[in-house]
Amino acid sequence: MREYLDQIVSYVCRTTFNDLPKAVVLRAKEVLADTLSVIAAGAREDEVKGLTKRLVDPKDKQVASLIGPGIRTEPSKAALINGTAGTFLELDEGNQFGRGHPGVHVVPAVLAISEEGHLSGEDLLTALVLGYEMGTRIGIACKIRMSMHPHGTWGTVGAAVAVGKLMGYGQAAMKEMINVSSSLGLATSRRTMLEGGTVRNVYSGVSNFMGVLAHQLVQSGFTGEADGLKTVYGSVVSDTFNPDVVTEGLGKRFEIARNYFKMHACCRYNHGTLDALEKILAQRTLKAGDVESVDVETYSLAAQLCDRNPQNMLAAKFSIPFAVATLLVHGRTDVTCFTPEAVRSEAVQALAKRVEVKEDPRLTAMMPARRPSRVRVTLKSGETLEAEVTMNKGDFEDPYGPADLEKKYFSLADPVWGHAKAEGIRSQVIALEKVKDINQVTSLIAPLG
């Protein structure tokens, strides 16, 4: 059997759009539409607007769209800024098997390079699927250190593979692309998300930037190790890397078709708890003033999200007490519930202090196949209400339907573009295989100069 790296390089280089199953193409278009809307909404945050103002120069080559502002810039800058905007609201799709968010690590780079090259919808979709595939498979094959955040790690390789595919790389160049990009990931810290350090939001942007940079490096003659994946993901950011997992079912099982979408505008580890609480609320109308306390038992990673007094939007999105309290106070968990103003809500903050989160080792043992959570609400009357879930709504085993995805898209896109333009963009994305030049779509987002 050929070495695993040669196998994946051969697969990536020979795969064409016509090799992709219809269900995979459909899911890729859903991922693209979802990610565009999430980026557009995230681009309205002050930090992203500030970054855009400082990085984008009118003298830049104006070829690649900035999804929210509706202007164009150089591909590498667009990849960085769009990738950053896409994580701000915690609504970017993900993959539970890779334990990360592949889409937002690939879409911005793919979009920028496709625009620059006036490439087709088929080209973009093929590169998106393959970049998503390779990044996620690395995530499955290793176990990133618990002290690290998965953003900005294997997603860099996914972005690079996608860029290489768009540029028509042969096997030798694609292998170099993988080996070079393996060393371009970040030393990410999980503490950033727990403490509300918003530098965490740029990790995925950097991955997209590095995916574009890897192409420039390879074309300039830079080289990587003989097998950068084994070194970096087997001994640097992880001590375990199984090459057989990377190639298992290659071309038959597609990771983008095993993804999840998010509806709660907060960390995925909150979602099981929120789904369990929604089960309670579906059976009983409660007011925040009725609640004496809430006890949450969940798996280890979720149990880390126990901050009862988050101080900013990011910290609130990584706080189960805050998420529980905002659902009880507002009856929802959308973007508006996690704004800086919402974080300072006295009613939510007071209730969050009465939410206790603990790990149940029996629930931790159910990972990674399940993401369980148990919620007990104690009312001031002394009555208790309980519910438990074993998986998040939206997971591969319990997916959201097309109507759910459409509703989410318009809820994010309409405030940015208006409904008519948002509908036009989405319609073209859903028929993307018919588009000969991706600028036909993105000119609705950012007009060509």
Number of C-alpha atoms within 10 A of each C-alpha: 4 6 10 16 20 14 14 18 22 16 16 27 20 11 15 16 17 10 10 18 12 11 12 19 23 17 18 23 24 20 26 25 21 26 25 28 28 29 28 25 25 27 29 15 14 10 16 21 16 11 15 19 10 9 13 18 13 9 8 13 13 19 24 28 30 29 26 25 15 17 20 26 21 20 28 21 26 30 33 28 29 35 31 29 29 32 26 27 25 21 27 28 25 23 23 22 17 23 16 25 24 33 32 33 39 34 29 38 33 30 27 28 25 25 24 17 15 16 19 20 25 20 25 28 28 26 31 32 28 28 31 29 27 29 29 30 23 25 26 20 20 24 19 22 17 12 12 18 20 26 29 27 31 32 35 33 34 35 38 35 35 32 32 29 25 21 17 12 19 15 17 12 18 27 24 27 28 28 26 27 31 26 22 21 22 19 15 19 18 16 13 17 21 19 18 20 16 16 12 22 25 21 27 35 31 28 34 37 27 28 35 28 19 30 23 13 16 20 13 9 8 13 17 16 14 13 15 19 24 22 18 20 25 19 13 15 23 17 15 16 22 16 18 11 16 23 19 12 10 17 16 9 12 21 22 24 18 18 25 23 25 23 21 23 22 28 23 25 24 27 27 25 31 26 22 25 26 18 16 19 17 10 9 10 10 15 13 18 12 14 20 17 17 24 17 25 22 29 25 19 14 26 22 17 24 20 22 23 18 22 15 19 22 27 25 30 32 26 30 29 30 31 29 26 27 26 20 26 18 15 17 17 20 19 20 13 26 24 17 14 11 18 23 16 14 10 16 24 20 15 23 26 16 17 23 17 23 16 17 17 12 13 18 19 14 14 15 12 12 19 27 27 30 22 25 19 21 17 18 12 9 10 10 14 16 16 17 20 21 19 22 25 21 18 19 17 14 11 16 16 10 10 9 13 18 15 12 19 21 19 17 21 26 17 12 21 20 11 14 9 15 20 17 12 22 23 13 20 22 17 12 23 19 13 17 15 19 26 25 19 21 21 17 17 24 19 16 17 9
